[in-house]
Each structure stands twice: as C-alpha cells, then as structure tokens.
C-alpha cells in the first residue's frame, strides 16, 4: 500500500490526513518523488521494477487521485543502485 502525506506548511501539524494512492506498489524496487518534471506545478513520481523498467507517474493535483496512470520511460534502469 502506498500513502500520500501532503504537507500543510504548519510546523505544529506538518501533514494533512493521509491519502491512499493504492496497492501493488511492492512490484517496484525503487520509488522516488522527483518534484515537478513537467512544469505543471504538481509533484511527480518515478518507480523502477525488478526488470529494470522505469515508470513515470504524473502528479494531478487532485488529492483523491494524486497520480495519473503510469507511463513507461525505458528499460535497463536496474543497472543503477538507486533513483535520485
């Protein structure tokens, strides 16, 4: 299960109530938040599976469905030990 913890900007309560992203994320060997890759103002995710495929999840800005369906961005990424 993957959960999103949105920041509030409040040091006394730094995170809003968590939002469930969904299940099945254990198929990935690495997941990383990469900031806004598209310039649309929403943070995005990259994930790598055991076969070395890299997957891109575009942030939507919608707390109920924070990421669009994944898009494959190539293969061979299991050469690297981590995604940054």
PDB file with SEQRES, HELIX, SHEET and CRYST1 records, atoms N, CA, C and O in Angstrom:
SEQRES   1 A   84  UNK UNK UNK UNK UNK UNK UNK UNK UNK UNK UNK UNK UNK          
SEQRES   2 A   84  UNK UNK UNK UNK UNK UNK UNK UNK UNK UNK UNK UNK UNK          
SEQRES   3 A   84  UNK UNK UNK UNK UNK UNK UNK UNK UNK UNK UNK UNK UNK          
SEQRES   4 A   84  UNK UNK UNK UNK UNK UNK UNK UNK UNK UNK UNK UNK UNK          
SEQRES   5 A   84  UNK UNK UNK UNK UNK UNK UNK UNK UNK UNK UNK UNK UNK          
SEQRES   6 A   84  UNK UNK UNK UNK UNK UNK UNK UNK UNK UNK UNK UNK UNK          
SEQRES   7 A   84  UNK UNK UNK UNK UNK UNK                                      
HELIX    1 AA1 UNK A   25  UNK A   27  5                                   3    
HELIX    2 AA2 UNK A   77  UNK A   79  5                                   3    
SHEET    1 AA1 2 UNK A   2  UNK A   4  0                                        
SHEET    2 AA1 2 UNK A  19  UNK A  22 -1                                        
SHEET    1 AA2 4 UNK A  28  UNK A  35  0                                        
SHEET    2 AA2 4 UNK A  44  UNK A  49 -1                                        
SHEET    3 AA2 4 UNK A  54  UNK A  57 -1                                        
SHEET    4 AA2 4 UNK A  71  UNK A  72 -1                                        
CRYST1    1.000    1.000    1.000  90.00  90.00  90.00 P 1           1          
ATOM      1  N   UNK A   1       0.837  -1.161   0.000  1.00  0.00           N  
ATOM      2  CA  UNK A   1       0.000   0.000   0.000  1.00  0.00           C  
ATOM      3  C   UNK A   1       0.900   1.247   0.000  1.00  0.00           C  
ATOM      4  O   UNK A   1       1.894   1.294   0.725  1.00  0.00           O  
ATOM      5  N   UNK A   2       0.558   2.235  -0.795  1.00  0.00           N  
ATOM      6  CA  UNK A   2       1.297   3.493  -0.830  1.00  0.00           C  
ATOM      7  C   UNK A   2       0.365   4.609  -0.389  1.00  0.00           C  
ATOM      8  O   UNK A   2      -0.775   4.703  -0.844  1.00  0.00           O  
ATOM      9  N   UNK A   3       0.867   5.452   0.502  1.00  0.00           N  
ATOM     10  CA  UNK A   3       0.084   6.561   1.052  1.00  0.00           C  
ATOM     11  C   UNK A   3       0.764   7.883   0.727  1.00  0.00           C  
ATOM     12  O   UNK A   3       1.991   7.968   0.700  1.00  0.00           O  
ATOM     13  N   UNK A   4      -0.028   8.899   0.484  1.00  0.00           N  
ATOM     14  CA  UNK A   4       0.459  10.259   0.262  1.00  0.00           C  
ATOM     15  C   UNK A   4       0.204  11.065   1.528  1.00  0.00           C  
ATOM     16  O   UNK A   4      -0.916  11.093   2.038  1.00  0.00           O  
ATOM     17  N   UNK A   5       1.245  11.719   2.031  1.00  0.00           N  
ATOM     18  CA  UNK A   5       1.136  12.609   3.176  1.00  0.00           C  
ATOM     19  C   UNK A   5       1.414  14.026   2.678  1.00  0.00           C  
ATOM     20  O   UNK A   5       2.573  14.414   2.532  1.00  0.00           O  
ATOM     21  N   UNK A   6       0.371  14.791   2.419  1.00  0.00           N  
ATOM     22  CA  UNK A   6       0.535  16.155   1.907  1.00  0.00           C  
ATOM     23  C   UNK A   6       0.996  17.076   3.027  1.00  0.00           C  
ATOM     24  O   UNK A   6       0.516  16.985   4.158  1.00  0.00           O  
ATOM     25  N   UNK A   7       1.927  17.960   2.704  1.00  0.00           N  
ATOM     26  CA  UNK A   7       2.399  18.942   3.663  1.00  0.00           C  
ATOM     27  C   UNK A   7       1.359  20.037   3.874  1.00  0.00           C  
ATOM     28  O   UNK A   7       0.597  20.369   2.965  1.00  0.00           O  
ATOM     29  N   UNK A   8       1.336  20.594   5.087  1.00  0.00           N  
ATOM     30  CA  UNK A   8       0.382  21.649   5.417  1.00  0.00           C  
ATOM     31  C   UNK A   8       1.029  23.025   5.512  1.00  0.00           C  
ATOM     32  O   UNK A   8       0.342  24.044   5.441  1.00  0.00           O  
ATOM     33  N   UNK A   9       2.362  23.055   5.675  1.00  0.00           N  
ATOM     34  CA  UNK A   9       3.039  24.325   5.906  1.00  0.00           C  
ATOM     35  C   UNK A   9       2.952  24.782   7.355  1.00  0.00           C  
ATOM     36  O   UNK A   9       3.400  25.880   7.683  1.00  0.00           O  
ATOM     37  N   UNK A  10       2.387  23.960   8.219  1.00  0.00           N  
ATOM     38  CA  UNK A  10       2.209  24.277   9.633  1.00  0.00           C  
ATOM     39  C   UNK A  10       3.158  23.394  10.445  1.00  0.00           C  
ATOM     40  O   UNK A  10       3.019  22.171  10.444  1.00  0.00           O  
ATOM     41  N   UNK A  11       4.121  24.007  11.137  1.00  0.00           N  
ATOM     42  CA  UNK A  11       5.108  23.238  11.902  1.00  0.00           C  
ATOM     43  C   UNK A  11       4.463  22.428  13.023  1.00  0.00           C  
ATOM     44  O   UNK A  11       4.986  21.379  13.397  1.00  0.00           O  
ATOM     45  N   UNK A  12       3.341  22.893  13.564  1.00  0.00           N  
ATOM     46  CA  UNK A  12       2.657  22.175  14.636  1.00  0.00           C  
ATOM     47  C   UNK A  12       1.905  20.945  14.148  1.00  0.00           C  
ATOM     48  O   UNK A  12       1.708  20.002  14.915  1.00  0.00           O  
ATOM     49  N   UNK A  13       1.490  20.936  12.912  1.00  0.00           N  
ATOM     50  CA  UNK A  13       0.785  19.809  12.292  1.00  0.00           C  
ATOM     51  C   UNK A  13       1.246  19.742  10.839  1.00  0.00           C  
ATOM     52  O   UNK A  13       0.517  20.164   9.941  1.00  0.00           O  
ATOM     53  N   UNK A  14       2.457  19.212  10.594  1.00  0.00           N  
ATOM     54  CA  UNK A  14       3.083  19.330   9.278  1.00  0.00           C  
ATOM     55  C   UNK A  14       2.422  18.545   8.144  1.00  0.00           C  
ATOM     56  O   UNK A  14       2.669  18.839   6.974  1.00  0.00           O  
ATOM     57  N   UNK A  15       1.585  17.552   8.466  1.00  0.00           N  
ATOM     58  CA  UNK A  15       0.991  16.734   7.413  1.00  0.00           C  
ATOM     59  C   UNK A  15      -0.523  16.685   7.534  1.00  0.00           C  
ATOM     60  O   UNK A  15      -1.072  16.626   8.635  1.00  0.00           O  
ATOM     61  N   UNK A  16      -1.191  16.710   6.383  1.00  0.00           N  
ATOM     62  CA  UNK A  16      -2.638  16.533   6.326  1.00  0.00           C  
ATOM     63  C   UNK A  16      -2.952  15.047   6.500  1.00  0.00           C  
ATOM     64  O   UNK A  16      -2.042  14.219   6.542  1.00  0.00           O  
ATOM     65  N   UNK A  17      -4.219  14.718   6.600  1.00  0.00           N  
ATOM     66  CA  UNK A  17      -4.640  13.326   6.676  1.00  0.00           C  
ATOM     67  C   UNK A  17      -4.139  12.591   5.435  1.00  0.00           C  
ATOM     68  O   UNK A  17      -4.232  13.108   4.322  1.00  0.00           O  
ATOM     69  N   UNK A  18      -3.616  11.406   5.627  1.00  0.00           N  
ATOM     70  CA  UNK A  18      -3.037  10.660   4.511  1.00  0.00           C  
ATOM     71  C   UNK A  18      -4.100  10.286   3.466  1.00  0.00           C  
ATOM     72  O   UNK A  18      -5.280  10.120   3.779  1.00  0.00           O  
ATOM     73  N   UNK A  19      -3.636  10.161   2.217  1.00  0.00           N  
ATOM     74  CA  UNK A  19      -4.479   9.762   1.095  1.00  0.00           C  
ATOM     75  C   UNK A  19      -3.937   8.463   0.528  1.00  0.00           C  
ATOM     76  O   UNK A  19      -2.743   8.355   0.246  1.00  0.00           O  
ATOM     77  N   UNK A  20      -4.799   7.487   0.361  1.00  0.00           N  
ATOM     78  CA  UNK A  20      -4.364   6.203  -0.203  1.00  0.00           C  
ATOM     79  C   UNK A  20      -4.126   6.354  -1.700  1.00  0.00           C  
ATOM     80  O   UNK A  20      -5.023   6.747  -2.445  1.00  0.00           O  
ATOM     81  N   UNK A  21      -2.903   6.037  -2.132  1.00  0.00           N  
ATOM     82  CA  UNK A  21      -2.567   6.045  -3.546  1.00  0.00           C  
ATOM     83  C   UNK A  21      -3.043   4.739  -4.177  1.00  0.00           C  
ATOM     84  O   UNK A  21      -3.592   4.748  -5.279  1.00  0.00           O  
ATOM     85  N   UNK A  22      -2.838   3.624  -3.493  1.00  0.00           N  
ATOM     86  CA  UNK A  22      -3.288   2.335  -3.998  1.00  0.00           C  
ATOM     87  C   UNK A  22      -2.362   1.210  -3.593  1.00  0.00           C  
ATOM     88  O   UNK A  22      -1.355   1.425  -2.918  1.00  0.00           O  
ATOM     89  N   UNK A  23      -2.714   0.012  -4.012  1.00  0.00           N  
ATOM     90  CA  UNK A  23      -1.926  -1.168  -3.718  1.00  0.00           C  
ATOM     91  C   UNK A  23      -1.081  -1.570  -4.916  1.00  0.00           C  
ATOM     92  O   UNK A  23      -1.158  -0.952  -5.978  1.00  0.00           O  
ATOM     93  N   UNK A  24      -0.276  -2.605  -4.738  1.00  0.00           N  
ATOM     94  CA  UNK A  24       0.536  -3.141  -5.817  1.00  0.00           C  
ATOM     95  C   UNK A  24       1.880  -2.464  -6.000  1.00  0.00           C  
ATOM     96  O   UNK A  24       2.618  -2.801  -6.925  1.00  0.00           O  
ATOM     97  N   UNK A  25       2.211  -1.522  -5.141  1.00  0.00           N  
ATOM     98  CA  UNK A  25       3.467  -0.793  -5.272  1.00  0.00           C  
ATOM     99  C   UNK A  25       4.668  -1.644  -4.879  1.00  0.00           C  
ATOM    100  O   UNK A  25       5.808  -1.257  -5.134  1.00  0.00           O  
ATOM    101  N   UNK A  26       4.427  -2.799  -4.262  1.00  0.00           N  
ATOM    102  CA  UNK A  26       5.544  -3.682  -3.893  1.00  0.00           C  
ATOM    103  C   UNK A  26       6.196  -4.327  -5.110  1.00  0.00           C  
ATOM    104  O   UNK A  26       7.210  -5.011  -4.970  1.00  0.00           O  
ATOM    105  N   UNK A  27       5.640  -4.125  -6.290  1.00  0.00           N  
ATOM    106  CA  UNK A  27       6.257  -4.611  -7.526  1.00  0.00           C  
ATOM    107  C   UNK A  27       7.505  -3.808  -7.882  1.00  0.00           C  
ATOM    108  O   UNK A  27       8.311  -4.243  -8.706  1.00  0.00           O  
ATOM    109  N   UNK A  28       7.667  -2.645  -7.268  1.00  0.00           N  
ATOM    110  CA  UNK A  28       8.801  -1.777  -7.578  1.00  0.00           C  
ATOM    111  C   UNK A  28       9.955  -2.001  -6.606  1.00  0.00           C  
ATOM    112  O   UNK A  28       9.749  -2.276  -5.424  1.00  0.00           O  
ATOM    113  N   UNK A  29      11.169  -1.876  -7.130  1.00  0.00           N  
ATOM    114  CA  UNK A  29      12.367  -1.969  -6.290  1.00  0.00           C  
ATOM    115  C   UNK A  29      12.807  -0.599  -5.801  1.00  0.00           C  
ATOM    116  O   UNK A  29      13.526  -0.500  -4.806  1.00  0.00           O  
ATOM    117  N   UNK A  30      12.389   0.454  -6.481  1.00  0.00           N  
ATOM    118  CA  UNK A  30      12.702   1.837  -6.100  1.00  0.00           C  
ATOM    119  C   UNK A  30      11.519   2.727  -6.452  1.00  0.00           C  
ATOM    120  O   UNK A  30      10.917   2.578  -7.516  1.00  0.00           O  
ATOM    121  N   UNK A  31      11.190   3.649  -5.561  1.00  0.00           N  
ATOM    122  CA  UNK A  31      10.194   4.691  -5.819  1.00  0.00           C  
ATOM    123  C   UNK A  31      10.778   5.986  -5.290  1.00  0.00           C  
ATOM    124  O   UNK A  31      11.323   6.023  -4.187  1.00  0.00           O  
ATOM    125  N   UNK A  32      10.665   7.050  -6.075  1.00  0.00           N  
ATOM    126  CA  UNK A  32      11.179   8.333  -5.616  1.00  0.00           C  
ATOM    127  C   UNK A  32      10.299   9.473  -6.100  1.00  0.00           C  
ATOM    128  O   UNK A  32       9.808   9.465  -7.229  1.00  0.00           O  
ATOM    129  N   UNK A  33      10.110  10.450  -5.230  1.00  0.00           N  
ATOM    130  CA  UNK A  33       9.449  11.686  -5.625  1.00  0.00           C  
ATOM    131  C   UNK A  33      10.468  12.554  -6.334  1.00  0.00           C  
ATOM    132  O   UNK A  33      11.557  12.785  -5.811  1.00  0.00           O  
ATOM    133  N   UNK A  34      10.131  13.034  -7.508  1.00  0.00           N  
ATOM    134  CA  UNK A  34      11.104  13.755  -8.328  1.00  0.00           C  
ATOM    135  C   UNK A  34      10.765  15.232  -8.494  1.00  0.00           C  
ATOM    136  O   UNK A  34      11.368  15.919  -9.319  1.00  0.00           O  
ATOM    137  N   UNK A  35       9.815  15.717  -7.724  1.00  0.00           N  
ATOM    138  CA  UNK A  35       9.403  17.099  -7.912  1.00  0.00           C  
ATOM    139  C   UNK A  35       8.527  17.211  -9.140  1.00  0.00           C  
ATOM    140  O   UNK A  35       7.890  16.239  -9.548  1.00  0.00           O  
ATOM    141  N   UNK A  36       8.494  18.377  -9.722  1.00  0.00           N  
ATOM    142  CA  UNK A  36       7.632  18.652 -10.870  1.00  0.00           C  
ATOM    143  C   UNK A  36       8.434  18.498 -12.156  1.00  0.00           C  
ATOM    144  O   UNK A  36       9.150  19.419 -12.550  1.00  0.00           O  
ATOM    145  N   UNK A  37       8.325  17.361 -12.808  1.00  0.00           N  
ATOM    146  CA  UNK A  37       9.106  17.110 -14.032  1.00  0.00           C  
ATOM    147  C   UNK A  37       8.515  17.782 -15.270  1.00  0.00           C  
ATOM    148  O   UNK A  37       9.222  17.973 -16.259  1.00  0.00           O  
ATOM    149  N   UNK A  38       7.232  18.143 -15.231  1.00  0.00           N  
ATOM    150  CA  UNK A  38       6.567  18.655 -16.431  1.00  0.00           C  
ATOM    151  C   UNK A  38       6.287  20.149 -16.387  1.00  0.00           C  
ATOM    152  O   UNK A  38       5.862  20.722 -17.390  1.00  0.00           O  
ATOM    153  N   UNK A  39       6.516  20.791 -15.252  1.00  0.00           N  
ATOM    154  CA  UNK A  39       6.256  22.214 -15.138  1.00  0.00           C  
ATOM    155  C   UNK A  39       4.799  22.565 -14.931  1.00  0.00           C  
ATOM    156  O   UNK A  39       4.409  23.719 -15.106  1.00  0.00           O  
ATOM    157  N   UNK A  40       3.978  21.572 -14.554  1.00  0.00           N  
ATOM    158  CA  UNK A  40       2.553  21.844 -14.345  1.00  0.00           C  
ATOM    159  C   UNK A  40       2.214  22.228 -12.905  1.00  0.00           C  
ATOM    160  O   UNK A  40       1.054  22.481 -12.581  1.00  0.00           O  
ATOM    161  N   UNK A  41       3.233  22.269 -12.043  1.00  0.00           N  
ATOM    162  CA  UNK A  41       3.019  22.668 -10.660  1.00  0.00           C  
ATOM    163  C   UNK A  41       2.676  21.533  -9.715  1.00  0.00           C  
ATOM    164  O   UNK A  41       2.380  21.781  -8.546  1.00  0.00           O  
ATOM    165  N   UNK A  42       2.706  20.283 -10.190  1.00  0.00           N  
ATOM    166  CA  UNK A  42       2.363  19.132  -9.350  1.00  0.00           C  
ATOM    167  C   UNK A  42       3.540  18.167  -9.267  1.00  0.00           C  
ATOM    168  O   UNK A  42       4.162  17.868 -10.287  1.00  0.00           O  
ATOM    169  N   UNK A  43       3.859  17.671  -8.066  1.00  0.00           N  
ATOM    170  CA  UNK A  43       4.982  16.744  -7.923  1.00  0.00           C  
ATOM    171  C   UNK A  43       4.681  15.399  -8.574  1.00  0.00           C  
ATOM    172  O   UNK A  43       3.544  14.927  -8.559  1.00  0.00           O  
ATOM    173  N   UNK A  44       5.712  14.795  -9.141  1.00  0.00           N  
ATOM    174  CA  UNK A  44       5.595  13.542  -9.869  1.00  0.00           C  
ATOM    175  C   UNK A  44       6.400  12.445  -9.165  1.00  0.00           C  
ATOM    176  O   UNK A  44       7.184  12.721  -8.257  1.00  0.00           O  
ATOM    177  N   UNK A  45       6.193  11.195  -9.600  1.00  0.00           N  
ATOM    178  CA  UNK A  45       6.917  10.042  -9.068  1.00  0.00           C  
ATOM    179  C   UNK A  45       7.599   9.283 -10.196  1.00  0.00           C  
ATOM    180  O   UNK A  45       7.119   9.257 -11.329  1.00  0.00           O  
ATOM    181  N   UNK A  46       8.735   8.662  -9.860  1.00  0.00           N  
ATOM    182  CA  UNK A  46       9.368   7.670 -10.724  1.00  0.00           C  
ATOM    183  C   UNK A  46       9.464   6.370  -9.933  1.00  0.00           C  
ATOM    184  O   UNK A  46       9.720   6.383  -8.729  1.00  0.00           O  
ATOM    185  N   UNK A  47       9.258   5.249 -10.621  1.00  0.00           N  
ATOM    186  CA  UNK A  47       9.374   3.940  -9.990  1.00  0.00           C  
ATOM    187  C   UNK A  47      10.085   2.997 -10.953  1.00  0.00           C  
ATOM    188  O   UNK A  47       9.912   3.076 -12.169  1.00  0.00           O  
ATOM    189  N   UNK A  48      10.892   2.101 -10.378  1.00  0.00           N  
ATOM    190  CA  UNK A  48      11.615   1.115 -11.179  1.00  0.00           C  
ATOM    191  C   UNK A  48      11.193  -0.274 -10.728  1.00  0.00           C  
ATOM    192  O   UNK A  48      11.140  -0.554  -9.530  1.00  0.00           O  
ATOM    193  N   UNK A  49      10.892  -1.147 -11.690  1.00  0.00           N  
ATOM    194  CA  UNK A  49      10.525  -2.515 -11.335  1.00  0.00           C  
ATOM    195  C   UNK A  49      11.750  -3.429 -11.394  1.00  0.00           C  
ATOM    196  O   UNK A  49      12.832  -3.001 -11.795  1.00  0.00           O  
ATOM    197  N   UNK A  50      11.571  -4.688 -10.991  1.00  0.00           N  
ATOM    198  CA  UNK A  50      12.689  -5.633 -10.910  1.00  0.00           C  
ATOM    199  C   UNK A  50      13.309  -5.929 -12.274  1.00  0.00           C  
ATOM    200  O   UNK A  50      14.476  -6.313 -12.352  1.00  0.00           O  
ATOM    201  N   UNK A  51      12.538  -5.753 -13.349  1.00  0.00           N  
ATOM    202  CA  UNK A  51      13.060  -5.989 -14.699  1.00  0.00           C  
ATOM    203  C   UNK A  51      13.854  -4.794 -15.228  1.00  0.00           C  
ATOM    204  O   UNK A  51      14.411  -4.854 -16.324  1.00  0.00           O  
ATOM    205  N   UNK A  52      13.907  -3.705 -14.449  1.00  0.00           N  
ATOM    206  CA  UNK A  52      14.665  -2.534 -14.860  1.00  0.00           C  
ATOM    207  C   UNK A  52      13.878  -1.517 -15.664  1.00  0.00           C  
ATOM    208  O   UNK A  52      14.454  -0.573 -16.204  1.00  0.00           O  
ATOM    209  N   UNK A  53      12.552  -1.700 -15.750  1.00  0.00           N  
ATOM    210  CA  UNK A  53      11.721  -0.715 -16.450  1.00  0.00           C  
ATOM    211  C   UNK A  53      11.470   0.476 -15.534  1.00  0.00           C  
ATOM    212  O   UNK A  53      11.219   0.310 -14.340  1.00  0.00           O  
ATOM    213  N   UNK A  54      11.538   1.677 -16.099  1.00  0.00           N  
ATOM    214  CA  UNK A  54      11.293   2.902 -15.350  1.00  0.00           C  
ATOM    215  C   UNK A  54       9.891   3.389 -15.685  1.00  0.00           C  
ATOM    216  O   UNK A  54       9.512   3.477 -16.853  1.00  0.00           O  
ATOM    217  N   UNK A  55       9.131   3.702 -14.648  1.00  0.00           N  
ATOM    218  CA  UNK A  55       7.748   4.138 -14.801  1.00  0.00           C  
ATOM    219  C   UNK A  55       7.587   5.551 -14.256  1.00  0.00           C  
ATOM    220  O   UNK A  55       8.133   5.890 -13.206  1.00  0.00           O  
ATOM    221  N   UNK A  56       6.838   6.364 -14.974  1.00  0.00           N  
ATOM    222  CA  UNK A  56       6.589   7.760 -14.601  1.00  0.00           C  
ATOM    223  C   UNK A  56       5.120   7.913 -14.217  1.00  0.00           C  
ATOM    224  O   UNK A  56       4.226   7.469 -14.938  1.00  0.00           O  
ATOM    225  N   UNK A  57       4.888   8.551 -13.069  1.00  0.00           N  
ATOM    226  CA  UNK A  57       3.546   8.875 -12.603  1.00  0.00           C  
ATOM    227  C   UNK A  57       3.433  10.399 -12.510  1.00  0.00           C  
ATOM    228  O   UNK A  57       4.071  11.021 -11.660  1.00  0.00           O  
ATOM    229  N   UNK A  58       2.626  10.991 -13.378  1.00  0.00           N  
ATOM    230  CA  UNK A  58       2.435  12.444 -13.385  1.00  0.00           C  
ATOM    231  C   UNK A  58       1.493  12.837 -12.256  1.00  0.00           C  
ATOM    232  O   UNK A  58       0.425  12.246 -12.095  1.00  0.00           O  
ATOM    233  N   UNK A  59       1.893  13.835 -11.477  1.00  0.00           N  
ATOM    234  CA  UNK A  59       1.030  14.353 -10.427  1.00  0.00           C  
ATOM    235  C   UNK A  59      -0.156  15.099 -11.027  1.00  0.00           C  
ATOM    236  O   UNK A  59      -0.009  15.826 -12.009  1.00  0.00           O  
ATOM    237  N   UNK A  60      -1.335  14.914 -10.428  1.00  0.00           N  
ATOM    238  CA  UNK A  60      -2.542  15.530 -10.966  1.00  0.00           C  
ATOM    239  C   UNK A  60      -2.979  16.770 -10.198  1.00  0.00           C  
ATOM    240  O   UNK A  60      -3.703  17.610 -10.733  1.00  0.00           O  
ATOM    241  N   UNK A  61      -2.545  16.888  -8.950  1.00  0.00           N  
ATOM    242  CA  UNK A  61      -3.033  17.979  -8.111  1.00  0.00           C  
ATOM    243  C   UNK A  61      -4.370  17.671  -7.463  1.00  0.00           C  
ATOM    244  O   UNK A  61      -4.892  18.498  -6.715  1.00  0.00           O  
ATOM    245  N   UNK A  62      -4.934  16.511  -7.729  1.00  0.00           N  
ATOM    246  CA  UNK A  62      -6.204  16.088  -7.167  1.00  0.00           C  
ATOM    247  C   UNK A  62      -5.926  15.176  -5.968  1.00  0.00           C  
ATOM    248  O   UNK A  62      -5.420  14.070  -6.159  1.00  0.00           O  
ATOM    249  N   UNK A  63      -6.238  15.600  -4.743  1.00  0.00           N  
ATOM    250  CA  UNK A  63      -5.930  14.773  -3.571  1.00  0.00           C  
ATOM    251  C   UNK A  63      -6.615  13.410  -3.593  1.00  0.00           C  
ATOM    252  O   UNK A  63      -6.092  12.462  -3.005  1.00  0.00           O  
ATOM    253  N   UNK A  64      -7.749  13.282  -4.240  1.00  0.00           N  
ATOM    254  CA  UNK A  64      -8.446  11.996  -4.294  1.00  0.00           C  
ATOM    255  C   UNK A  64      -7.796  11.025  -5.278  1.00  0.00           C  
ATOM    256  O   UNK A  64      -7.913   9.811  -5.111  1.00  0.00           O  
ATOM    257  N   UNK A  65      -7.125  11.533  -6.282  1.00  0.00           N  
ATOM    258  CA  UNK A  65      -6.412  10.716  -7.281  1.00  0.00           C  
ATOM    259  C   UNK A  65      -5.147  11.465  -7.658  1.00  0.00           C  
ATOM    260  O   UNK A  65      -5.079  12.060  -8.733  1.00  0.00           O  
ATOM    261  N   UNK A  66      -4.127  11.447  -6.773  1.00  0.00           N  
ATOM    262  CA  UNK A  66      -2.967  12.322  -6.940  1.00  0.00           C  
ATOM    263  C   UNK A  66      -2.046  12.027  -8.114  1.00  0.00           C  
ATOM    264  O   UNK A  66      -1.239  12.880  -8.484  1.00  0.00           O  
ATOM    265  N   UNK A  67      -2.143  10.833  -8.713  1.00  0.00           N  
ATOM    266  CA  UNK A  67      -1.256  10.498  -9.823  1.00  0.00           C  
ATOM    267  C   UNK A  67      -2.038   9.912 -10.990  1.00  0.00           C  
ATOM    268  O   UNK A  67      -2.971   9.130 -10.806  1.00  0.00           O  
ATOM    269  N   UNK A  68      -1.636  10.306 -12.194  1.00  0.00           N  
ATOM    270  CA  UNK A  68      -2.212   9.762 -13.421  1.00  0.00           C  
ATOM    271  C   UNK A  68      -1.682   8.342 -13.626  1.00  0.00           C  
ATOM    272  O   UNK A  68      -0.714   7.954 -12.972  1.00  0.00           O  
ATOM    273  N   UNK A  69      -2.292   7.560 -14.516  1.00  0.00           N  
ATOM    274  CA  UNK A  69      -1.765   6.221 -14.798  1.00  0.00           C  
ATOM    275  C   UNK A  69      -0.308   6.279 -15.249  1.00  0.00           C  
ATOM    276  O   UNK A  69       0.132   7.245 -15.872  1.00  0.00           O  
ATOM    277  N   UNK A  70       0.410   5.243 -14.925  1.00  0.00           N  
ATOM    278  CA  UNK A  70       1.839   5.192 -15.198  1.00  0.00           C  
ATOM    279  C   UNK A  70       2.134   5.154 -16.696  1.00  0.00           C  
ATOM    280  O   UNK A  70       1.322   4.709 -17.507  1.00  0.00           O  
ATOM    281  N   UNK A  71       3.338   5.643 -17.029  1.00  0.00           N  
ATOM    282  CA  UNK A  71       3.846   5.620 -18.395  1.00  0.00           C  
ATOM    283  C   UNK A  71       5.268   5.069 -18.326  1.00  0.00           C  
ATOM    284  O   UNK A  71       6.074   5.535 -17.521  1.00  0.00           O  
ATOM    285  N   UNK A  72       5.584   4.076 -19.168  1.00  0.00           N  
ATOM    286  CA  UNK A  72       6.926   3.500 -19.158  1.00  0.00           C  
ATOM    287  C   UNK A  72       7.905   4.449 -19.821  1.00  0.00           C  
ATOM    288  O   UNK A  72       7.622   5.018 -20.876  1.00  0.00           O  
ATOM    289  N   UNK A  73       9.077   4.615 -19.183  1.00  0.00           N  
ATOM    290  CA  UNK A  73      10.126   5.510 -19.680  1.00  0.00           C  
ATOM    291  C   UNK A  73      11.425   4.772 -19.932  1.00  0.00           C  
ATOM    292  O   UNK A  73      12.493   5.268 -19.572  1.00  0.00           O  
ATOM    293  N   UNK A  74      11.361   3.617 -20.533  1.00  0.00           N  
ATOM    294  CA  UNK A  74      12.580   2.925 -20.899  1.00  0.00           C  
ATOM    295  C   UNK A  74      12.863   1.705 -20.060  1.00  0.00           C  
ATOM    296  O   UNK A  74      12.130   1.373 -19.127  1.00  0.00           O  
ATOM    297  N   UNK A  75      13.960   1.039 -20.422  1.00  0.00           N  
ATOM    298  CA  UNK A  75      14.391  -0.182 -19.743  1.00  0.00           C  
ATOM    299  C   UNK A  75      15.871  -0.062 -19.398  1.00  0.00           C  
ATOM    300  O   UNK A  75      16.535   0.901 -19.782  1.00  0.00           O  
ATOM    301  N   UNK A  76      16.374  -1.048 -18.675  1.00  0.00           N  
ATOM    302  CA  UNK A  76      17.795  -1.070 -18.332  1.00  0.00           C  
ATOM    303  C   UNK A  76      18.144  -0.267 -17.095  1.00  0.00           C  
ATOM    304  O   UNK A  76      19.324  -0.097 -16.787  1.00  0.00           O  
ATOM    305  N   UNK A  77      17.158   0.225 -16.386  1.00  0.00           N  
ATOM    306  CA  UNK A  77      17.410   1.072 -15.223  1.00  0.00           C  
ATOM    307  C   UNK A  77      17.857   0.284 -14.000  1.00  0.00           C  
ATOM    308  O   UNK A  77      18.236   0.884 -12.994  1.00  0.00           O  
ATOM    309  N   UNK A  78      17.822  -1.049 -14.060  1.00  0.00           N  
ATOM    310  CA  UNK A  78      18.317  -1.833 -12.916  1.00  0.00           C  
ATOM    311  C   UNK A  78      19.839  -1.854 -12.861  1.00  0.00           C  
ATOM    312  O   UNK A  78      20.416  -2.442 -11.946  1.00  0.00           O  
ATOM    313  N   UNK A  79      20.493  -1.221 -13.829  1.00  0.00           N  
ATOM    314  CA  UNK A  79      21.934  -1.024 -13.776  1.00  0.00           C  
ATOM    315  C   UNK A  79      22.317  -0.128 -12.611  1.00  0.00           C  
ATOM    316  O   UNK A  79      23.404  -0.256 -12.048  1.00  0.00           O  
ATOM    317  N   UNK A  80      21.421   0.778 -12.254  1.00  0.00           N  
ATOM    318  CA  UNK A  80      21.683   1.760 -11.192  1.00  0.00           C  
ATOM    319  C   UNK A  80      21.213   1.249  -9.846  1.00  0.00           C  
ATOM    320  O   UNK A  80      20.213   0.537  -9.755  1.00  0.00           O  
ATOM    321  N   UNK A  81      21.938   1.615  -8.800  1.00  0.00           N  
ATOM    322  CA  UNK A  81      21.586   1.145  -7.456  1.00  0.00           C  
ATOM    323  C   UNK A  81      20.479   1.958  -6.821  1.00  0.00           C  
ATOM    324  O   UNK A  81      19.808   1.470  -5.913  1.00  0.00           O  
ATOM    325  N   UNK A  82      20.267   3.190  -7.273  1.00  0.00           N  
ATOM    326  CA  UNK A  82      19.187   3.997  -6.705  1.00  0.00           C  
ATOM    327  C   UNK A  82      18.739   5.061  -7.702  1.00  0.00           C  
ATOM    328  O   UNK A  82      19.466   5.433  -8.623  1.00  0.00           O  
ATOM    329  N   UNK A  83      17.534   5.528  -7.486  1.00  0.00           N  
ATOM    330  CA  UNK A  83      16.990   6.652  -8.248  1.00  0.00           C  
ATOM    331  C   UNK A  83      17.046   7.871  -7.353  1.00  0.00           C  
ATOM    332  O   UNK A  83      16.686   7.793  -6.179  1.00  0.00           O  
ATOM    333  N   UNK A  84      17.484   8.974  -7.877  1.00  0.00           N  
ATOM    334  CA  UNK A  84      17.576  10.198  -7.070  1.00  0.00           C  
ATOM    335  C   UNK A  84      16.779  11.283  -7.751  1.00  0.00           C  
ATOM    336  O   UNK A  84      16.712  12.406  -7.251  1.00  0.00           O  
TER     337      UNK A  84                                                      
END                                                                             
